[in-house]
Amino acid sequence: HVSGVLERAHVRESLAFIKQIVPSIRNACFMTADVPPGRALRTQVEAEQASYPVAVAGFHHVNDNRRIEALGPSLDAHCDVLFVDSLEGILDQDGKAQTYKEVFPLVQRVFNKPILGGNRYQVEQGAWAALIKTGQEQGELSAEMLLRAMRGQAVTGIPVTRNSRGQRLINVTALERGGILPRPAVLHGATLVRQQP
Protein backbone atom coordinates (compact mmCIF):
# COMPACT_ATOMS: atom_id res chain seq x y z
CA HIS A 1 0.00 0.00 0.00
CA VAL A 2 1.41 3.41 -0.95
CA SER A 3 0.78 5.04 2.43
CA GLY A 4 2.00 2.03 4.41
CA VAL A 5 -1.39 1.80 6.11
CA LEU A 6 -3.93 -0.89 5.28
CA GLU A 7 -7.36 0.59 5.85
CA ARG A 8 -9.86 -2.02 6.99
CA ALA A 9 -13.41 -1.77 8.26
CA HIS A 10 -13.73 -1.64 12.04
CA VAL A 11 -16.00 -4.68 12.18
CA ARG A 12 -14.92 -6.07 15.56
CA GLU A 13 -15.06 -2.62 17.12
CA SER A 14 -18.47 -1.86 15.57
CA LEU A 15 -19.88 -5.11 16.93
CA ALA A 16 -18.49 -4.35 20.40
CA PHE A 17 -19.97 -0.84 20.17
CA ILE A 18 -23.48 -2.00 19.23
CA LYS A 19 -23.30 -4.60 22.01
CA GLN A 20 -22.71 -1.74 24.45
CA ILE A 21 -25.80 0.02 23.06
CA VAL A 22 -27.94 -3.16 22.95
CA PRO A 23 -26.37 -5.67 25.38
CA SER A 24 -28.76 -8.50 24.41
CA ILE A 25 -27.12 -8.87 20.97
CA ARG A 26 -25.58 -12.36 20.62
CA ASN A 27 -24.98 -12.71 16.87
CA ALA A 28 -24.58 -10.71 13.68
CA CYS A 29 -25.31 -11.12 10.00
CA PHE A 30 -23.70 -9.21 7.16
CA MET A 31 -25.13 -7.93 3.88
CA THR A 32 -23.26 -6.35 0.97
CA ALA A 33 -23.63 -6.12 -2.75
CA ASP A 34 -21.69 -8.79 -4.63
CA VAL A 35 -18.89 -6.38 -5.60
CA PRO A 36 -15.13 -6.32 -4.82
CA PRO A 37 -15.48 -4.24 -1.61
CA GLY A 38 -18.25 -6.57 -0.41
CA ARG A 39 -16.15 -9.64 -1.15
CA ALA A 40 -13.18 -8.02 0.64
CA LEU A 41 -15.35 -7.42 3.70
CA ARG A 42 -16.41 -11.08 3.65
CA THR A 43 -12.75 -12.16 3.54
CA GLN A 44 -12.00 -9.87 6.49
CA VAL A 45 -14.97 -11.20 8.49
CA GLU A 46 -14.01 -14.82 7.81
CA ALA A 47 -10.44 -14.13 8.96
CA GLU A 48 -11.39 -12.22 12.11
CA GLN A 49 -14.68 -13.74 13.28
CA ALA A 50 -13.12 -15.83 16.06
CA SER A 51 -12.20 -12.56 17.80
CA TYR A 52 -15.64 -10.94 17.49
CA PRO A 53 -17.72 -10.30 20.62
CA VAL A 54 -20.73 -11.97 18.95
CA ALA A 55 -21.14 -14.99 16.69
CA VAL A 56 -21.36 -14.53 12.92
CA ALA A 57 -24.70 -16.03 11.86
CA GLY A 58 -24.39 -15.40 8.12
CA PHE A 59 -22.90 -13.32 5.33
CA HIS A 60 -25.09 -12.45 2.35
CA HIS A 61 -24.10 -10.99 -1.01
CA VAL A 62 -27.12 -9.50 -2.76
CA ASN A 63 -27.61 -8.14 -6.27
CA ASP A 64 -31.23 -6.98 -6.29
CA ASN A 65 -34.24 -6.06 -4.19
CA ARG A 66 -35.84 -9.48 -4.67
CA ARG A 67 -32.91 -11.13 -2.91
CA ILE A 68 -33.12 -8.67 -0.01
CA GLU A 69 -36.85 -9.35 0.36
CA ALA A 70 -36.29 -13.11 0.19
CA LEU A 71 -33.66 -12.89 2.96
CA GLY A 72 -35.99 -10.98 5.30
CA PRO A 73 -37.53 -13.92 7.20
CA SER A 74 -34.18 -15.67 7.62
CA LEU A 75 -32.46 -12.48 8.81
CA ASP A 76 -35.27 -11.82 11.27
CA ALA A 77 -35.09 -15.36 12.64
CA HIS A 78 -31.32 -15.75 12.89
CA CYS A 79 -29.74 -12.29 13.33
CA ASP A 80 -29.70 -9.89 16.29
CA VAL A 81 -27.89 -7.18 14.30
CA LEU A 82 -27.22 -6.66 10.61
CA PHE A 83 -23.96 -5.08 9.41
CA VAL A 84 -24.45 -3.51 5.98
CA ASP A 85 -21.87 -2.06 3.63
CA SER A 86 -21.34 -1.57 -0.10
CA LEU A 87 -25.05 -1.69 -0.96
CA GLU A 88 -24.69 0.77 -3.83
CA GLY A 89 -25.55 -0.67 -7.24
CA ILE A 90 -28.18 -3.15 -6.05
CA LEU A 91 -30.87 -3.36 -8.73
CA ASP A 92 -34.47 -2.34 -8.13
CA GLN A 93 -37.48 -4.15 -9.66
CA ASP A 94 -36.91 -2.30 -12.96
CA GLY A 95 -33.23 -3.26 -13.17
CA LYS A 96 -32.02 0.23 -12.22
CA ALA A 97 -28.92 0.51 -10.00
CA GLN A 98 -29.74 2.16 -6.68
CA THR A 99 -27.88 4.36 -4.24
CA TYR A 100 -27.52 3.34 -0.59
CA LYS A 101 -30.21 5.89 0.28
CA GLU A 102 -32.61 4.23 -2.17
CA VAL A 103 -31.99 0.63 -1.06
CA PHE A 104 -31.72 1.17 2.71
CA PRO A 105 -35.48 1.63 3.37
CA LEU A 106 -36.05 -1.88 1.98
CA VAL A 107 -33.35 -3.27 4.28
CA GLN A 108 -35.04 -1.53 7.23
CA ARG A 109 -38.42 -2.93 6.23
CA VAL A 110 -37.24 -6.56 6.02
CA PHE A 111 -35.00 -6.31 9.12
CA ASN A 112 -36.56 -4.32 11.92
CA LYS A 113 -33.69 -4.72 14.37
CA PRO A 114 -30.36 -2.89 14.90
CA ILE A 115 -28.42 -2.19 11.72
CA LEU A 116 -24.74 -1.24 11.67
CA GLY A 117 -23.08 0.67 8.84
CA GLY A 118 -19.47 0.93 7.80
CA ASN A 119 -19.48 4.64 6.85
CA ARG A 120 -20.77 7.94 8.18
CA TYR A 121 -23.32 8.47 5.40
CA GLN A 122 -24.82 5.05 6.18
CA VAL A 123 -25.46 6.12 9.77
CA GLU A 124 -26.81 9.50 8.65
CA GLN A 125 -29.20 7.67 6.31
CA GLY A 126 -30.59 5.17 8.80
CA ALA A 127 -28.07 2.70 10.30
CA TRP A 128 -28.10 2.74 14.10
CA ALA A 129 -24.35 3.11 14.63
CA ALA A 130 -20.85 2.55 13.25
CA LEU A 131 -17.24 2.80 14.13
CA ILE A 132 -15.81 4.38 11.00
CA LYS A 133 -12.37 4.75 9.47
CA THR A 134 -10.86 8.21 9.63
CA GLY A 135 -8.43 9.74 7.19
CA GLN A 136 -6.72 11.44 10.11
CA GLU A 137 -5.48 8.11 11.44
CA GLN A 138 -4.05 7.08 8.08
CA GLY A 139 -2.38 10.47 7.73
CA GLU A 140 -0.84 10.31 11.21
CA LEU A 141 0.50 6.80 10.72
CA SER A 142 1.88 7.60 7.26
CA ALA A 143 3.55 10.75 8.58
CA GLU A 144 5.17 8.77 11.41
CA MET A 145 6.50 6.23 8.89
CA LEU A 146 7.84 8.98 6.64
CA LEU A 147 9.57 10.60 9.58
CA ARG A 148 11.21 7.29 10.48
CA ALA A 149 12.47 6.94 6.89
CA MET A 150 13.73 10.53 6.86
CA ARG A 151 15.66 9.82 10.06
CA GLY A 152 17.52 7.02 8.31
CA GLN A 153 15.50 3.87 8.93
CA ALA A 154 15.42 1.67 5.83
CA VAL A 155 11.99 1.72 4.19
CA THR A 156 12.13 -2.07 3.98
CA GLY A 157 12.39 -2.11 7.77
CA ILE A 158 9.21 -0.09 8.28
CA PRO A 159 6.31 -2.54 8.42
CA VAL A 160 2.98 -1.90 6.76
CA THR A 161 0.48 -1.22 9.53
CA ARG A 162 -3.28 -1.30 9.84
CA ASN A 163 -5.74 1.30 11.04
CA SER A 164 -6.92 0.57 14.59
CA ARG A 165 -8.76 3.66 15.79
CA GLY A 166 -12.01 4.99 14.50
CA GLN A 167 -14.80 7.44 15.14
CA ARG A 168 -17.90 6.16 16.96
CA LEU A 169 -21.18 7.35 15.45
CA ILE A 170 -24.69 6.95 16.82
CA ASN A 171 -27.88 7.73 14.88
CA VAL A 172 -30.07 9.24 17.61
CA THR A 173 -33.15 9.10 15.34
CA ALA A 174 -32.75 5.35 14.77
CA LEU A 175 -32.22 4.64 18.48
CA GLU A 176 -35.31 6.68 19.38
CA ARG A 177 -37.30 4.77 16.77
CA GLY A 178 -36.06 1.50 18.28
CA GLY A 179 -36.89 2.62 21.83
CA ILE A 180 -33.23 2.42 22.91
CA LEU A 181 -31.77 4.74 25.52
CA PRO A 182 -28.04 4.00 25.81
CA ARG A 183 -26.16 4.33 29.07
CA PRO A 184 -24.33 7.68 29.36
CA ALA A 185 -20.93 5.93 29.31
CA VAL A 186 -21.69 4.59 25.80
CA LEU A 187 -22.33 8.11 24.55
CA HIS A 188 -19.04 9.47 25.89
CA GLY A 189 -16.77 10.33 22.96
CA ALA A 190 -19.33 9.31 20.33
CA THR A 191 -20.55 11.62 17.60
CA LEU A 192 -24.34 11.83 17.65
CA VAL A 193 -26.12 12.35 14.35
CA ARG A 194 -29.74 12.71 13.33
CA GLN A 195 -31.06 10.86 10.32
CA GLN A 196 -30.86 13.01 7.19
CA PRO A 197 -33.93 13.36 4.96
Disulfide bonds with the S-S distance in Angstrom:
Cys29-Cys79 1.88
